[in-house]
Structure formats: C-alpha cells, structure tokens
Amino acid sequence: MYHVNDLLTFVSVAKTGGVGSAAKAQGISAATVSHRITKLEEVLNLKLFHRNSRKVQLTEEGLIFLDRIEPLLADLRDAELEAGSGTGALRGHLRVTLSPWILSRFIMPVMSAFQAEHPDLTVEFLAVDRYVALVDEGIDCAIRVGQMADSTLKARKLSDNDRIICASPVFCETYGLPATAEDLRLMRWACLPWQTRLDITDGHGAAQFSIPRGIAVSNSDMLTEAAVQGLGLAVKSRLAVQRELESGALVEVMPGVLRSPDAPISFVHAGNATPGRKVRAFSDLANRAFQ
C-alpha cells in the first residue's frame, strides 16, 4: 500500500518535471523519490511517467491521476488544520461563480485586502449570469441572486435585494412613462437571453406577457449599460443599479409592479460536507463586501 508521502512526491515530480528537482523541493534524496514513484506505480498497476535520461513526463494515466488527487490532498491539508489550530496560511486554488455585477461592484473592491491576507491562495472567478452546477463544474462556492431552489446546497443570506423595472430618463422622455400592463407590453425592452416573460400586478389584477425585446445581451453589466444608453426598459436587481439610481442615470419605473420582486443575495456551497477554510474565508469576505 502507498502512503500520503508517496502521493506528495508524485505531485512534486509532476510539477517540477524531474526526480532531482522534486528531491530538492521535498528535502529528500533522489533515490527516495525514485523508490516512492516506483512503489506507487506498482501498487496502482499504472505507468505514471515517461522517463528518459534528462526528465520525466506524465503519461495520460498520470495526468488523470494527478487531476484527481490534487484536490484530495488539498482537502487533507485543510482537515489537518481543522483538527489542529487551524491557523496555517491558506494555500491552493479557489473557484467561485457569481454574476458579473456582483463581482465588479462588490467583490473586486475588496479583493486587494483579501489577497494581502492570503498571498498563497489563488482565486478563479466564473462570472456568468447563468445557473452553474457547483459539483458538476468543479466550483467551490457561489454568490447567487434570488430564492434558493437547490436543496443540496447550503446557503447563507448576505443581503436583502429586490428586482425592479428601470430605464434611462432619455428613454422615458422619448417614449413616455408606462402606467399600465398594456403600456409595458408595447414598449421596447433590453433583456438577458432568458428574460422572456414578465409577471406583473398593476392594480387591475395580475398579468403575464412575452417581453418585446429591442436588444438582448448575455451579461448583466452590459444589460445595465443598455438601459443607461436608453435602449429599453430593463428588469434589474436594485443592488445592481443602486449607483445609477442615485446618480439619476436610471429611474425606477412603476414601482411595486413586479409580482415576485424579492431576490436576496446568498453565499452557497455544496451541502454534503463542512466547508473548508478557503471557502469559509471567502464567505467572510463576501459578508464584509455586502455590509
């Protein structure tokens, strides 16, 4: 049977590209490195490296094995810290998904302090407005907008938020302020691709209609820009356009007309395990950003 040290040595050889460099990095002899790799290959019944006189190179099987065990070793380091003092420096890689407007307006302004606090931790942001399945896409955590429907995730609310209809003053001057559901149905809209229907209540009962698009964009920040440029009415999170509402670049149209406006901001992670220290650290960052 192999030992954790054998796996660590395998990763070191894979990353440094040589037995000698891995031995130097780990503070052991080259003979020990070679012995550990040979033992690992025998136990697994796999050839992990192509070898020649100058360097070693991962086989296809070795690449697959490396891809699988690196996150496991990272989790093991987290577990060791959890069982001990938990004060070791955060290392490794963290993958986060969130809407572009949350990244640009709330997270980026506080990232420099986070990097200074955790210089050995790298963070990768998947900034998209679509739903991302965390486990399927190898994502550690997310910041999401709206009610949580996935019961397999653990969620913690970061902030209240609601959705509104908004437009630029120029658009309102050109086309007039809508006052009824029929007015909304006849106006031009700027939308995200999946925004196809609108559910409203205008004092005369509930109404639902297909949104007559003037322009569709795939990015929430660009949707804000489209609204500011007067390209149409837009449904936006209030927090996403707070700056524009305060400056007058956008105005709220028919307040309270949307039937289900509540869209809280939540921090989520996979619910099948206690979050590691990296996820908890980013959760604390997100909480500070929305305070």
C-alpha positions, 0 to 999 in steps of 0.5 A: 500500500502507498502512503500520503508521502508517496502521493506528495512526491508524485505531485512534486515530480509532476510539477517540477518535471524531474526526480532531482528537482522534486528531491530538492523541493521535498528535502529528500534524496533522489533515490527516495523519490525514485523508490516512492514513484516506483512503489506507487506505480506498482501498487496502482498497476499504472505507468505514471511517467515517461522517463528518459535520461534528462526528465520525466513526463506524465503519461495520460494515466498520470495526468488523470491521476494527478487531476484527481488527487490534487484536490484530495490532498488539498482537502487533507491539508485543510482537515489537518488544520481543522483538527489542529489550530487551524491557523496555517496560511491558506494555500491552493486554488479557489473557484467561485461563480457569481454574476458579473455585477456582483463581482465588479461592484462588490467583490473586486473592491475588496479583493486587494485586502483579501489577497494581502491576507492570503498571498498563497491562495489563488482565486478563479472567478466564473462570472456568468449570469447563468445557473452553474452546477457547483459539483458538476463544474468543479466550483467551490462556492457561489454568490447567487441572486434570488430564492434558493431552489437547490436543496443540496446546497447550503446557503447563507443570506448576505443581503436583502435585494429586490428586482425592479423595472428601470430605464434611462430618463432619455428613454422615458422622455422619448417614449413616455412613462408606462402606467399600465400592463398594456403600456409595458407590453408595447414598449421596447425592452433590453433583456438577458437571453432568458428574460422572456416573460414578465409577471406583473400586478398593476392594480387591475389584477395580475398579468403575464406577457412575452417581453418585446425585446429591442436588444438582448445581451448575455451579461448583466453589466452590459444589460445595465449599460443598455438601459443607461444608453436608453435602449429599453426598459430593463428588469434589474436587481436594485443592488445592481443599479443602486449607483445609477439610481442615485446618480439619476442615470436610471429611474425606477419605473412603476414601482411595486409592479413586479409580482415576485420582486424579492431576490436576496443575495446568498453565499452557497456551497455544496451541502454534503460536507463542512466547508473548508477554510478557503471557502469559509474565508471567502464567505467572510469576505463576501459578508464584509463586501455586502455590509 
